[in-house]
Amino acid sequence: MTISKDILKTLAAFHLDNPEATWDELRERLADIAEECLTMAHGDDSLVAYEIIYDELRLSLREASAKGPMTVDQQRAASKAEDILEAAQERLKGRPGKLIGIVEELRGIPGGTPVAPCLSLSVNASDALTFEHLSGLYMAEQKDNVQASTMRDVKSSCAAISAALGELDLKGHTRADMVALKAKLLEDRKGSTVNKLLTRLSTVMDWAVHNGYIDKSFDKGLKLSKDADSSREAFSQDQVQLLMSYANGLSADVWQRWALSLGVITGTRIEELRQLTKADVKQVGGVWVIDINRNDGKTAKTKNALRVIPLTDAAYGFDLKAFLAFVDSSDSRLFTLGAGQFSNVLNGALRDVLSLNTDRTQTFHSLRHSLAGALKAAEVPVGTAEAILGHSSGSISYDLYGSGSAVQVERMAEALSKSFKLTDNN
């Protein structure tokens, strides 16, 4: 019998590595994890990443339960941990009910009564609680946990919801109020935009319930499931091949060739790509990489976005030698356009080459989703995929992969090579 290092780390993340642990101790850890899965905020990128994370963790737990010498309490906790992960995946799809029930069960809350800590002194129980006031409290608590750019997006979406809800007292809101909100938002917005606003609404409302500001929220199940112009769909492998064929046909001194190519083979965010400098292309352990950092005034979405990404020679025809020559001939910055123009040129090229619809369901950012899909199809370990995409976080995956340490560059290079070989065979 063998237990892999990844499985051992999974057990440690859930405190299942200690045979002396009591059920009460294991239950407390499980409750913390379940609540974290329920309340953490997600963007488009992390929804994809955490679907992979939860799959990997469930598989590890099953193998550990089958192979490991576990006590009755440990097996009981392992079974409940798998229930948590399954419910967490449902929450990623906008269905948090099962996960809420698990949190309430583990916390010992009778009859599904929501958690109700003391109200903040800033909210008087007799006063009306508008969404504007509630979201202000939420943002005040979160301001030190997110980047300024993310907070701007939070403020913008909360302002739109506040304007639509007006002076509605959320302490007494009904399902009809939430349905009316959805209808009002759809009056002058695309379906994908409304879905994003409804996601933000749910994040704030869930936070409000779990912090005792309101007893219950009626915002679930509002998102459009049909004909919503959902943005950022992954490109198919045929589309990726066509795009790289176009890029490889450009002259080696044309910056668009390398911007498009790097987007495909590294999955960088467009602003990460735009800020690359000559010094950011280097060798680590004999592997050529691009280094996403905050040196020289550069910005990054989160601290976990800071990473190196291997460059895979010959992936979709990528010419590493020609790229290095382009880098060598560049000044300090590889790409000199401002953010808006850089994005417009690259997304314009995508639309022209791939004949994309104008609804922006597929954009440059979709290349990240395509790479994530290729990594998953190649069965790349989730920790390695996280390191490549910059999705690592201070939650379950942080515990699992050890104090935020970077996955070895060689492992990332091998993973990318495996993924690209698989796509070539399809």
TAWOQUI-V778400 format. One record per backbone hydrogen bond with DSSP energy under -0.5 kcal/mol. NH is the residue of the N-H (numbers start at 0). CO is the residue of the C=O. Records with the same first field share a line. If there is no record, write none. Layout:
NH: CO / CO
This chain:
7: 3
8: 4
9: 5
10: 6
11: 7
12: 8
13: 9
14: 11
15: 10
16: 10
18: 16
20: 17
25: 21
26: 22
27: 23
28: 24
29: 25
30: 26
31: 27
32: 28
33: 29
34: 30
35: 31
36: 32
37: 33
38: 34
39: 35
46: 42
47: 43
48: 44
49: 45
50: 46
51: 47
52: 48
53: 49
54: 50
55: 51
56: 52
57: 53
58: 54
59: 55
60: 56
61: 57
62: 58
63: 59
64: 60
65: 61
66: 62
67: 63
69: 67
74: 70
75: 71
76: 72
77: 73
78: 74
79: 75
80: 76
81: 77
82: 78
83: 79
84: 80
85: 81
86: 82
87: 83
88: 84
89: 85
90: 86
91: 87
92: 88 / 89
93: 90
94: 89
99: 95
100: 96
101: 97
102: 98
103: 99
104: 100
105: 101
106: 102
107: 103 / 104
108: 103
109: 107
111: 108
112: 109
122: 119
126: 123
129: 127
133: 129
134: 130
135: 131
136: 132
137: 133
138: 134
139: 135
140: 136
141: 137
142: 138
144: 141
145: 141
150: 146
151: 147
152: 148
153: 149
154: 150
155: 151
156: 152
157: 153
158: 154
159: 155
160: 156
161: 157
162: 158
163: 159
164: 160
165: 161
167: 164
169: 128 / 167
171: 168
172: 169
177: 173
178: 174
179: 175
180: 176
181: 177
182: 178
183: 179
184: 180
185: 181
186: 183
187: 184
193: 189
194: 190
195: 191
196: 192
197: 193
198: 194
199: 195
200: 196
201: 197
202: 198
203: 199
204: 200
205: 201
206: 202
207: 203
208: 204
209: 205
210: 206
211: 208
212: 207
213: 207
220: 93
221: 218
229: 227
231: 359
232: 360
234: 365
239: 235
240: 236
241: 237
242: 238
243: 239
244: 240
245: 241
246: 242
247: 243
248: 244 / 245
249: 246
253: 250
254: 252
256: 253
257: 253
258: 254
259: 255
260: 256
261: 257
262: 258
263: 259
264: 260
265: 261
266: 261 / 262
267: 261
272: 268
273: 269
274: 270
275: 272
277: 331
279: 276
280: 277
281: 279 / 288
283: 286
286: 283
288: 281
289: 308
290: 279
291: 289 / 306
292: 290
296: 293
297: 294
304: 301
305: 302
306: 291 / 304
308: 289
310: 287
311: 309
312: 310
313: 317
314: 311
316: 313
317: 314
319: 317
322: 318
323: 319
324: 320
325: 321
326: 322
327: 323
328: 324
329: 325 / 326
330: 332
333: 275
334: 275
341: 337
342: 338
343: 339
344: 340
345: 341
346: 342
347: 343
348: 344
349: 345
350: 346
351: 347
352: 348
353: 349
354: 350
355: 350
359: 356
365: 362
366: 363
367: 364
368: 364
369: 365
370: 366
371: 367
372: 368
373: 369
374: 370
375: 371
376: 372
377: 373
378: 375
379: 374
383: 380
384: 380
385: 381
386: 382
387: 383
388: 384
389: 385
390: 385
391: 385
398: 394
399: 395
400: 396
401: 397 / 398
403: 397
404: 401
410: 407
411: 407
412: 408
413: 409
414: 410
415: 411
416: 412
417: 413
418: 414
419: 415
420: 416
421: 417
422: 418
423: 419
424: 420
425: 421 / 422
